[in-house]
Amino acid sequence: MKRFLLLFAILTVFAIVPAFAQTEAELKAAYENAVKLAASAPKDYTLNWQAARAARSYGDYLVVHKTTSWKETARAAAKEGMKYGEIAFNLNPSGIEGWYYYGLCVGTYSDCVSVLTALTEGLKGKTQMGFENAYKFDKTYDNGGPILALGRFWQVLPGIAGQDRKKAEKLFDEYIALFGSSPKANSDAWYFRGELYKDTKRPDLAKADLEKASSMGNENAKRLLGEMK
């Protein structure tokens, strides 16, 4: 069975939160410090969303690198991140950061639990809530991260749970229209859309997007291109 993360969007597929080649030890220390600061200031919006961001960065590293006992450790970190993200968006419902990092932490948590647990805990709805609110309040935040996150969410959601490829394609088109000419454009936009084109039987468009993403150094796009040949 595929990892449950893929049911809810993006999280190990593209890195929204830059890690700047940080080590596991550095990410753990940053996470522990951020949580300590947030716990001491429950009414501080900034410290709480920063704790959620640090939890996401640490948890995502563990998931991607499959470190020792990664599942238990990443699940605990992501759950902490969800807690602080929720505190943040309750403190400032119109703030982008709380919703955004809450959604990312839900995705990381989803990667560490069983399908039954994820469904029971309503993670699909929680992820959707986080990303839709992040998109609503500032879709350009983090280099358009909320646009890609929401698009990927609709793209990889299982059909039985409400997959909507049309919504996904529209969001990827929007990202490319807004950020496509930027030197900081995320290559995953073309990779995601290329994969969508492939899955909807549009091979020429798929190849063009995947080649674009590959030229930007996207390893997932290179792999998918190889599978198409």
PENOR-V529863 format. One record per helix or strand of 3 or more residues. SS is the DSSP state (@ for helix, = for strand). FROM is the first residue (numbers start at 0). LEN is the number of residues. If there is no record, write none. Layout:
ss:SS from:FROM len:LEN
ss:SS from:FROM len:LEN
This chain:
ss:@ from:3 len:4
ss:@ from:23 len:16
ss:@ from:44 len:21
ss:@ from:69 len:22
ss:@ from:95 len:15
ss:@ from:114 len:6
ss:@ from:122 len:16
ss:@ from:140 len:16
ss:@ from:158 len:3
ss:@ from:164 len:15
ss:@ from:187 len:12
ss:@ from:202 len:13
ss:@ from:218 len:10
